[in-house]
Amino acid sequence: MIVGGDLAEFDRLELIQNNSTRWNSWFHSITRALNVRERLEIFSARHVPGKGSHGIANFKLDGQHWFELEKIELALKDFYAATLLSEGKKTSLADWFSTLDCLLREINETKDHYDTIDTEDDNNFTWKYLQGCADAAWSKCEEYYSNQQLNWQNRFPEDTDLPPAYYAAQILDPYRKWAWFRQEWVLQAGKEKQKWFDNAQSAVKQLWETEYKGRYAVEMLPPPVRKERYPDPAFDRQREHKRIRIDAPVSAADLYEQYISTDRLHDDEAGCDEAIAYWLSRYDSQRDLARFALDLFAISPMSDECERLFSSAKLTIVDRRGRLKADIIEACECLRAWYGKPRVEENNDSEDSENDDDWVTS
């Protein structure tokens, strides 16, 4: 829809077209339409149809339409917030469960609200369409929540509704552990969710015991060689004799059990980076458990980072590099992620000098 002339001077805002490949595009489109509602209504009132045309008579938004758009925009805002809080490099699989649980709760409240109100209110506004939207949103979110795509319950009927990695990722965050699940499933819920909690605990422990426990031995690395100005074998023998070369754990206790038996760390501002730093500092002393945690923190809760990799790889595979193989492209992307965007030197005479904006240079 083109809106121009004097009407465009109201707010300098243009309408936003929804896009099937753009996240939250419907939310942005509806929000912008609500923001320029006055302008759209004036445009509709002034519009003069062409000869032999019905114009926009069948496309005008009436009070019922605007009412529904306001309610839909309010419901979609939860999805918009969840998207922004989950994308980027500061999140991991540990954020997945609580984010989806919050969405499911909000959708459930909206669904219950529309199911209990009258079919038609005093202003003759019908709720039938909004009830259908809420029911569809609930079904889709519940499908993700129970992971029906993986068919997990049919493959493992004795296991939890979700693969244990979804629970373990949050448990291995030292700032959270089982606190959130205990809060939502034990302290504020009934017996059904208590059973969920017990099953989740068993599933995470089984994952630890079958995939990580005892798999990665702790290696005692030799100390760095000291450069003595006047080396003396007698002093070297003393130092070598004092060094611990073989170490065996004094306690036979399970590392995972030790970890969850202690209180969580308290820092409401701590995120994925702090959790990763915690386990990196314990990698040499608790390698099995650290590998367990770091593997899970390497998983993103959504696909935005994967899509960014495709975009940056496009800058690497220019026409002069058409024969690059997957291993080289992967290595370039890893280096870019580790070292960041390289500086472009002045007077660069290389063959790729025209590609100064490339993130990876040859």
C-alpha positions in Angstrom: 0.0 0.0 0.0 1.5 3.3 -1.1 0.9 6.3 1.2 2.4 9.5 0.1 1.8 13.2 -0.3 0.9 15.3 2.8 0.0 12.2 4.8 3.7 11.1 4.8 4.6 14.2 6.7 2.7 13.0 9.8 5.4 10.7 11.2 7.9 9.8 8.5 7.1 6.2 9.1 6.5 3.7 6.2 4.5 0.6 6.4 6.4 -2.7 6.9 5.6 -5.7 4.8 5.6 -9.1 6.5 8.1 -11.6 5.3 7.8 -15.4 5.6 11.6 -15.7 6.1 12.0 -12.9 8.6 11.4 -13.6 12.3 8.7 -11.5 14.0 7.9 -9.8 10.7 4.1 -10.0 11.4 4.7 -8.4 14.8 6.7 -5.5 13.2 4.1 -5.1 10.5 1.2 -5.0 12.9 3.0 -2.7 15.3 3.8 -0.2 12.6 0.2 -0.3 11.3 -1.1 0.5 14.8 1.4 3.3 15.1 0.2 5.0 11.9 -3.5 4.1 12.3 -4.6 7.7 12.0 -2.8 8.1 8.8 -4.2 4.9 7.3 -7.7 5.9 8.3 -7.3 9.4 6.7 -5.9 7.8 3.5 -8.9 5.4 3.3 -11.4 8.2 3.8 -9.8 10.3 1.1 -9.2 7.6 -1.4 -11.0 8.1 -4.7 -11.4 4.9 -6.7 -10.5 5.0 -10.4 -13.1 4.7 -13.1 -14.7 1.2 -13.2 -12.8 0.2 -10.0 -14.2 -0.6 -6.5 -11.1 1.0 -5.0 -10.3 -0.1 -1.5 -13.8 -0.4 -0.2 -13.4 -4.1 0.5 -10.0 -3.6 2.2 -10.7 -0.9 4.7 -10.0 -1.7 8.4 -13.0 -1.2 10.6 -13.1 -1.1 14.4 -13.3 -4.9 14.7 -10.1 -5.3 12.6 -8.2 -2.7 14.6 -9.4 -4.4 17.8 -8.1 -7.8 16.7 -4.8 -6.3 15.5 -4.2 -4.7 19.0 -4.8 -8.1 20.7 -2.6 -10.0 18.2 0.2 -7.4 18.6 0.0 -7.8 22.4 0.3 -11.6 22.1 3.1 -11.6 19.5 5.2 -9.3 21.7 6.1 -12.2 23.9 7.5 -14.0 20.9 9.4 -10.9 19.9 10.9 -10.6 23.4 11.8 -14.3 23.5 13.6 -14.0 20.1 15.7 -11.1 21.2 16.7 -12.7 24.5 17.6 -16.0 22.8 19.6 -14.9 19.8 23.3 -13.9 19.7 26.4 -15.3 21.2 25.5 -14.7 24.8 23.0 -17.6 25.1 23.1 -21.4 24.9 20.9 -24.4 25.2 20.6 -23.6 28.9 18.1 -20.8 28.0 15.9 -22.9 25.8 13.6 -24.5 28.4 12.8 -21.5 30.5 12.2 -19.4 27.4 9.7 -21.8 25.9 8.1 -22.5 29.3 7.4 -18.7 29.7 5.9 -18.6 26.2 3.7 -21.6 26.9 2.5 -20.0 30.1 1.6 -16.7 28.4 -0.1 -18.4 25.5 -2.0 -20.6 28.0 -3.3 -17.5 29.9 -4.3 -15.9 26.6 -6.1 -19.0 25.5 -7.9 -19.4 28.7 -8.9 -15.8 28.6 -10.5 -16.0 25.2 -12.2 -19.3 26.0 -14.0 -18.0 29.0 -15.2 -14.6 27.8 -18.5 -14.1 26.0 -18.7 -14.7 22.3 -19.7 -11.1 21.7 -19.2 -8.1 23.9 -21.2 -4.9 24.3 -19.4 -3.3 21.4 -20.4 -6.2 19.1 -16.7 -7.3 18.9 -16.5 -11.0 18.2 -13.7 -13.1 19.8 -14.1 -16.1 17.5 -11.0 -15.2 15.4 -8.8 -14.5 18.4 -9.9 -17.7 20.1 -8.8 -19.6 17.0 -5.4 -17.8 16.9 -4.8 -18.6 20.6 -5.7 -22.3 20.1 -3.3 -22.6 17.1 -0.5 -20.9 19.0 -1.0 -23.2 22.0 -0.9 -26.3 19.8 2.3 -25.2 18.0 4.1 -24.2 21.2 3.0 -27.4 23.0 4.4 -29.4 20.0 7.8 -27.8 20.6 7.6 -28.2 24.3 6.9 -31.9 24.1 9.4 -32.2 21.2 7.0 -34.1 19.0 9.4 -33.5 16.0 11.9 -35.8 17.5 9.2 -38.3 18.5 11.2 -38.7 21.7 8.4 -40.2 23.8 7.7 -43.0 21.3 11.4 -43.8 20.9 12.1 -43.7 24.7 8.7 -44.2 26.5 10.4 -44.6 29.9 12.4 -41.4 29.5 11.4 -37.7 29.9 9.3 -35.8 27.4 12.5 -34.1 26.1 16.0 -35.3 25.5 18.0 -34.9 28.8 20.4 -32.4 27.2 17.7 -29.7 27.4 17.6 -30.2 31.2 21.3 -30.8 31.6 22.3 -27.6 29.9 20.5 -25.5 32.6 21.6 -27.8 35.4 25.3 -27.4 34.5 25.0 -23.6 34.8 26.5 -23.1 38.3 24.4 -20.0 38.8 21.1 -22.0 38.2 21.6 -25.8 38.8 18.2 -27.3 39.7 16.9 -24.1 41.3 14.6 -23.1 38.5 13.1 -26.5 38.0 12.6 -26.9 41.7 10.9 -23.5 41.8 8.6 -24.2 38.9 8.0 -27.9 39.3 8.2 -28.6 43.0 7.5 -25.5 45.1 4.7 -24.1 42.9 3.2 -27.1 41.3 1.4 -30.4 41.9 2.3 -34.0 42.0 2.4 -34.3 38.2 5.2 -31.8 37.8 7.0 -33.4 40.8 7.1 -36.5 38.7 8.6 -34.5 35.9 11.3 -33.2 38.2 12.2 -36.7 39.4 12.3 -38.0 35.8 14.5 -35.1 34.7 17.0 -35.7 37.5 17.3 -39.4 36.6 17.7 -38.6 32.9 20.5 -36.1 33.4 22.3 -38.4 35.7 22.0 -41.3 33.2 23.3 -39.0 30.4 26.3 -38.1 32.6 27.1 -41.8 33.5 26.7 -43.1 30.0 28.4 -40.4 27.9 30.9 -38.6 30.1 31.8 -40.1 33.4 35.2 -41.6 33.3 35.7 -40.8 29.6 38.3 -38.1 29.9 41.3 -38.7 32.2 43.0 -35.9 33.9 46.6 -35.6 32.6 49.4 -34.2 34.7 51.3 -31.9 32.3 55.0 -31.4 33.0 55.9 -27.9 34.3 57.4 -25.4 31.9 61.1 -25.8 31.5 63.0 -23.3 33.6 66.0 -21.7 32.0 68.7 -21.5 34.6 71.7 -19.3 34.0 73.9 -21.9 35.6 72.1 -25.3 35.4 73.1 -27.7 38.2 72.0 -31.3 38.0 71.8 -31.6 41.8 69.2 -28.8 42.0 67.3 -30.2 39.0 67.1 -33.6 40.8 65.7 -31.9 43.9 63.0 -30.1 41.9 62.1 -33.1 39.9 61.7 -35.3 43.0 59.4 -32.8 44.6 57.1 -32.6 41.5 53.8 -34.5 41.6 53.9 -36.7 38.4 51.1 -39.1 39.2 47.9 -38.0 40.8 44.9 -40.2 41.8 41.7 -38.7 43.2 41.5 -39.0 47.0 37.7 -39.1 47.0 35.7 -41.7 45.0 32.6 -39.5 45.0 30.8 -38.8 41.8 31.8 -35.4 40.4 28.3 -34.7 39.2 26.8 -35.6 42.6 29.4 -33.4 44.3 28.5 -30.5 41.9 24.7 -30.6 42.4 25.0 -31.2 46.2 26.5 -27.7 46.7 24.6 -24.4 46.6 24.5 -22.6 43.3 26.5 -19.4 42.8 24.4 -16.2 43.3 24.7 -13.6 40.6 21.5 -12.6 38.8 23.5 -10.9 36.0 25.6 -13.9 35.2 25.1 -15.5 31.8 26.5 -18.0 29.4 30.0 -16.4 29.4 30.3 -16.7 33.2 29.2 -20.3 33.1 31.7 -21.2 30.4 34.5 -19.4 32.4 33.5 -21.4 35.5 34.0 -24.7 33.7 37.1 -23.7 31.8 38.8 -23.0 35.2 37.9 -26.5 36.2 38.8 -28.3 33.0 42.1 -29.7 34.3 40.7 -30.9 37.7 37.2 -32.0 36.7 37.6 -32.8 33.0 34.6 -35.2 32.6 32.1 -32.8 34.1 33.7 -29.8 32.4 33.4 -31.5 29.0 29.8 -32.3 29.8 29.0 -28.7 30.5 31.1 -27.2 27.6 29.6 -29.5 25.0 26.1 -28.3 26.0 27.0 -24.6 26.2 28.3 -24.9 22.6 24.7 -25.5 21.4 22.7 -22.4 20.5 19.0 -22.2 21.5 18.1 -21.0 18.1 19.5 -20.9 14.5 20.4 -17.3 14.2 24.2 -17.9 14.7 24.1 -20.6 12.1 22.5 -18.3 9.6 25.1 -15.6 10.4 27.8 -18.2 9.5 26.3 -18.6 6.1 26.3 -14.9 5.6 29.9 -14.5 6.6 31.0 -17.5 4.6 29.5 -15.9 1.5 32.1 -13.1 1.9 34.9 -15.7 1.9 33.8 -17.6 -1.2 34.3 -14.9 -3.8 34.7 -15.7 -7.5 38.5 -16.2 -7.1 38.0 -18.8 -4.4 35.5 -21.0 -6.1 37.5 -24.2 -5.4 37.5 -23.8 -1.7 36.5 -27.0 0.1 34.3 -27.4 3.2 37.2 -27.9 5.5 39.0 -24.7 4.5 35.8 -22.7 4.7 35.1 -24.2 8.2 38.6 -23.3 9.3 38.3 -19.7 8.1 35.0 -19.3 9.9 36.6 -20.6 13.1 39.5 -18.2 12.8 37.1 -15.3 12.2 35.1 -16.2 15.3 38.3 -16.6 17.4 40.2 -13.5 16.2 37.5 -11.2 15.1 37.4 -9.0 12.0 41.0 -8.4 10.7 42.4 -4.9 10.3 42.7 -3.8 6.7 46.2 -2.5 6.1 46.7 0.7 4.1 48.0 0.4 0.5 47.1 -3.3 0.4 48.4 -4.5 -3.0 47.1 -8.1 -2.7 44.8 -9.7 -5.3 41.9 -9.2 -2.9 42.4 -5.5 -2.3 39.0 -4.7 -3.7 37.4 -6.9 -1.1 38.3 -4.7 1.8 35.0 -5.4 3.6 35.6 -9.1 3.6 35.8 -10.6 7.1 38.3 -13.2 6.1 41.2 -12.3 3.8 43.3 -14.7 1.8 
